[in-house]
């Protein structure tokens, strides 16, 4: 998969045990959409793709606690552009 160039806000989930990993991802998305975006001056650039990046930090054979990154394409919010 080739990801086109864009400006991304990158968020890392909290480091948690396996049993809490899904809730950690959901909680991070909730924070992004309900807390971060409203006061950020940015909006989602819906012309681009968002993605979740799972690297070696969530390999169960290497680590007892995991985290991952959420990459959200952003652009200046239209209301803030003058």
N, CA, C and O of each residue as an XYZ file, in Angstrom:
328
protein
N       0.849     -1.172      0.000
C       0.000      0.000      0.000
C       0.893      1.232      0.000
O       1.811      1.339      0.813
N       0.628      2.141     -0.893
C       1.372      3.392     -0.941
C       0.483      4.507     -0.409
O      -0.627      4.720     -0.899
N       0.977      5.207      0.585
C       0.224      6.298      1.198
C       0.663      7.601      0.539
O       1.851      7.924      0.546
N      -0.281      8.356     -0.031
C       0.091      9.604     -0.685
C       0.572     10.641      0.331
O       0.149     10.625      1.487
N       1.455     11.540     -0.102
C       1.936     12.579      0.814
C       0.785     13.468      1.289
O      -0.113     13.812      0.520
N       0.832     13.823      2.544
C      -0.174     14.702      3.144
C       0.397     15.219      4.454
O       1.454     14.772      4.900
N      -0.299     16.153      5.062
C       0.044     16.591      6.405
C      -0.801     15.769      7.365
O      -2.027     15.741      7.261
N      -0.139     15.102      8.299
C      -0.833     14.220      9.230
C      -0.630     14.678     10.667
O       0.462     15.106     11.041
N      -1.676     14.586     11.461
C      -1.543     14.642     12.913
C      -1.347     13.191     13.341
O      -2.113     12.312     12.947
N      -0.322     12.948     14.146
C       0.005     11.582     14.548
C      -0.208     11.448     16.056
O       0.310     12.236     16.847
N      -0.974     10.443     16.424
C      -1.301     10.190     17.820
C      -0.836      8.788     18.181
O      -1.028      7.849     17.409
N      -0.226      8.646     19.349
C       0.204      7.341     19.840
C      -0.714      6.942     20.987
O      -0.944      7.718     21.914
N      -1.231      5.728     20.913
C      -2.103      5.246     21.982
C      -1.288      5.052     23.261
O      -0.069      4.895     23.202
N      -1.954      5.064     24.408
C      -1.242      4.738     25.648
C      -0.697      3.308     25.577
O      -1.268      2.450     24.905
N       0.395      3.070     26.266
C       0.976      1.728     26.347
C       0.159      0.931     27.360
O       0.048      1.315     28.525
N      -0.410     -0.184     26.901
C      -1.298     -0.979     27.758
C      -1.066     -2.474     27.541
O      -0.434     -2.891     26.570
N      -1.586     -3.249     28.456
C      -1.572     -4.710     28.323
C      -2.510     -5.132     27.191
O      -3.397     -4.381     26.785
N      -2.294     -6.333     26.701
C      -3.070     -6.898     25.592
C      -4.577     -6.745     25.789
O      -5.284     -6.346     24.864
N      -5.066     -7.055     26.972
C      -6.513     -7.050     27.195
C      -7.126     -5.649     27.125
O      -8.343     -5.517     26.995
N      -6.308     -4.615     27.209
C      -6.812     -3.239     27.149
C      -6.501     -2.542     25.823
O      -6.829     -1.368     25.650
N      -5.876     -3.250     24.893
C      -5.395     -2.629     23.659
C      -6.530     -2.062     22.801
O      -6.437     -0.928     22.331
N      -7.588     -2.831     22.593
C      -8.709     -2.358     21.765
C      -9.341     -1.118     22.393
O      -9.630     -0.149     21.690
N      -9.558     -1.138     23.699
C     -10.129      0.032     24.376
C      -9.210      1.241     24.267
O      -9.681      2.373     24.162
N      -7.910      1.009     24.290
C      -6.940      2.093     24.153
C      -7.048      2.751     22.777
O      -6.992      3.976     22.662
N      -7.201      1.941     21.749
C      -7.351      2.467     20.385
C      -8.649      3.257     20.275
O      -8.661      4.369     19.748
N      -9.739      2.684     20.772
C     -11.034      3.381     20.727
C     -10.979      4.692     21.507
O     -11.517      5.705     21.059
N     -10.339      4.674     22.658
C     -10.222      5.880     23.469
C      -9.396      6.959     22.790
O      -9.690      8.147     22.920
N      -8.365      6.547     22.067
C      -7.541      7.520     21.349
C      -8.329      8.151     20.216
O      -8.251      9.363     20.017
N      -9.090      7.356     19.465
C      -9.951      7.915     18.414
C     -10.965      8.890     19.016
O     -11.213      9.954     18.449
N     -11.543      8.538     20.142
C     -12.512      9.419     20.803
C     -11.844     10.742     21.169
O     -12.414     11.808     20.937
N     -10.643     10.682     21.737
C      -9.900     11.898     22.079
C      -9.648     12.749     20.835
O      -9.874     13.959     20.852
N      -9.184     12.123     19.768
C      -8.885     12.850     18.529
C     -10.117     13.596     18.034
O     -10.060     14.798     17.777
N     -11.220     12.889     17.903
C     -12.421     13.457     17.294
C     -13.192     14.404     18.212
O     -13.747     15.400     17.749
N     -13.230     14.101     19.506
C     -14.066     14.886     20.414
C     -13.310     15.955     21.196
O     -13.912     16.934     21.638
N     -12.006     15.785     21.372
C     -11.250     16.750     22.169
C     -10.198     17.501     21.352
O     -10.128     18.729     21.412
N      -9.389     16.777     20.597
C      -8.290     17.436     19.896
C      -8.776     18.315     18.751
O      -8.430     19.495     18.692
N      -9.567     17.763     17.849
C     -10.001     18.532     16.677
C     -10.762     19.810     17.019
O     -10.459     20.850     16.434
N     -11.734     19.793     17.933
C     -12.523     21.003     18.164
C     -11.701     22.253     18.502
O     -12.101     23.354     18.124
N     -10.593     22.123     19.182
C      -9.801     23.297     19.542
C      -8.505     23.446     18.781
O      -7.691     24.310     19.106
N      -8.299     22.620     17.776
C      -6.993     22.570     17.114
C      -6.794     23.587     16.001
O      -5.657     23.926     15.674
N      -7.887     24.081     15.408
C      -7.757     24.938     14.229
C      -7.597     24.134     12.948
O      -7.381     24.700     11.876
N      -7.704     22.813     13.061
C      -7.589     21.921     11.905
C      -8.882     21.140     11.723
O      -9.723     21.071     12.618
N      -9.013     20.562     10.552
C     -10.101     19.635     10.269
C      -9.519     18.451      9.510
O      -8.410     18.523      8.981
N     -10.273     17.370      9.464
C      -9.824     16.193      8.720
C      -9.806     16.531      7.237
O     -10.770     17.073      6.698
N      -8.706     16.207      6.593
C      -8.612     16.369      5.140
C      -9.181     15.098      4.522
O      -8.464     14.118      4.318
N     -10.470     15.129      4.229
C     -11.154     13.918      3.763
C     -10.824     13.545      2.324
O     -11.381     12.585      1.791
N      -9.931     14.287      1.693
C      -9.442     13.891      0.364
C      -8.343     12.838      0.487
O      -7.989     12.177     -0.489
N      -7.814     12.694      1.688
C      -6.708     11.775      1.938
C      -7.187     10.655      2.865
O      -8.300     10.701      3.390
N      -6.333      9.656      3.057
C      -6.719      8.531      3.909
C      -6.082      8.643      5.287
O      -4.941      9.084      5.428
N      -6.846      8.233      6.304
C      -6.242      8.062      7.622
C      -5.831      6.601      7.730
O      -6.327      5.744      6.998
N      -4.921      6.337      8.651
C      -4.508      4.942      8.820
C      -3.968      4.720     10.222
O      -3.525      5.644     10.905
N      -4.024      3.462     10.619
C      -3.448      3.024     11.880
C      -2.163      2.278     11.556
O      -2.131      1.434     10.661
N      -1.101      2.597     12.294
C       0.212      2.015     12.038
C       0.594      1.108     13.206
O       0.791      1.560     14.333
N       0.690     -0.175     12.903
C       1.059     -1.180     13.899
C       2.488     -1.620     13.603
O       2.741     -2.276     12.593
N       3.410     -1.267     14.468
C       4.802     -1.645     14.256
C       5.229     -2.653     15.325
O       4.390     -3.310     15.942
N       6.535     -2.764     15.536
C       7.043     -3.757     16.483
C       6.569     -3.509     17.914
O       6.663     -4.409     18.749
N       6.068     -2.327     18.215
C       5.592     -2.035     19.575
C       4.327     -2.807     19.932
O       3.904     -2.790     21.088
N       3.721     -3.477     18.971
C       2.544     -4.297     19.303
C       2.756     -5.755     18.888
O       1.806     -6.457     18.540
N       3.999     -6.194     18.930
C       4.311     -7.606     18.694
C       4.207     -8.352     20.022
O       4.998     -8.099     20.931
N       3.254     -9.259     20.149
C       3.096     -9.964     21.421
C       4.286    -10.855     21.766
O       4.485    -11.178     22.937
N       5.071    -11.253     20.788
C       6.227    -12.092     21.062
C       7.424    -11.267     21.542
O       8.436    -11.834     21.955
N       7.319     -9.929     21.491
C       8.415     -9.072     21.945
C       8.071     -8.260     23.189
O       8.944     -7.968     24.006
N       6.795     -7.897     23.332
C       6.413     -6.966     24.394
C       5.175     -7.452     25.141
O       4.302     -8.105     24.569
N       5.118     -7.122     26.422
C       3.935     -7.431     27.238
C       2.899     -6.320     27.159
O       1.714     -6.553     27.396
N       3.345     -5.114     26.827
C       2.450     -3.968     26.702
C       2.608     -3.379     25.307
O       3.702     -3.376     24.744
N       1.511     -2.883     24.760
C       1.504     -2.464     23.361
C       1.028     -1.034     23.194
O       0.358     -0.471     24.060
N       1.392     -0.463     22.056
C       0.833      0.810     21.603
C       0.931      0.835     20.082
O       1.616      0.004     19.486
N       0.254      1.777     19.464
C       0.301      1.944     18.014
C       0.030      3.399     17.693
O      -0.299      4.182     18.584
N       0.166      3.770     16.423
C      -0.043      5.155     16.001
C      -1.279      5.280     15.122
O      -1.608      4.387     14.341
N      -1.950      6.412     15.272
C      -3.068      6.768     14.405
C      -2.648      8.014     13.635
O      -2.297      9.030     14.236
N      -2.683      7.937     12.314
C      -2.299      9.050     11.439
C      -3.567      9.598     10.786
O      -4.268      8.889     10.064
N      -3.845     10.869     11.052
C      -5.059     11.504     10.538
C      -4.652     12.665      9.632
O      -3.954     13.576     10.079
N      -5.080     12.648      8.358
C      -4.729     13.759      7.466
C      -5.472     15.025      7.891
O      -6.668     14.990      8.180
N      -4.750     16.134      7.925
C      -5.354     17.383      8.389
C      -5.108     18.518      7.401
O      -4.203     18.467      6.567
N      -5.941     19.534      7.526
C      -5.754     20.806      6.820
C      -6.306     21.888      7.743
O      -7.117     21.612      8.626
N      -5.858     23.113      7.527
C      -6.380     24.227      8.320
C      -7.894     24.268      8.175
O      -8.424     24.123      7.073
N      -8.581     24.462      9.278
C     -10.040     24.558      9.236
C     -10.439     25.783      8.430
O      -9.835     26.847      8.569
N     -11.445     25.638      7.597
C     -11.881     26.737      6.740
C     -12.237     27.979      7.544
O     -12.005     29.096      7.081
N     -12.786     27.810      8.721
C     -13.172     28.953      9.551
C     -11.957     29.739     10.041
O     -12.087     30.905     10.411
N     -10.762     29.104     10.046
C      -9.568     29.789     10.546
C      -8.729     30.389      9.430
O      -7.788     31.133      9.705
N      -9.045     30.084      8.179
C      -8.286     30.618      7.049
C      -8.796     32.020      6.740
O      -9.998     32.236      6.582
N      -7.871     32.968      6.656
C      -8.267     34.358      6.363
C      -7.596     34.839      5.113
O      -7.802     35.981      4.702
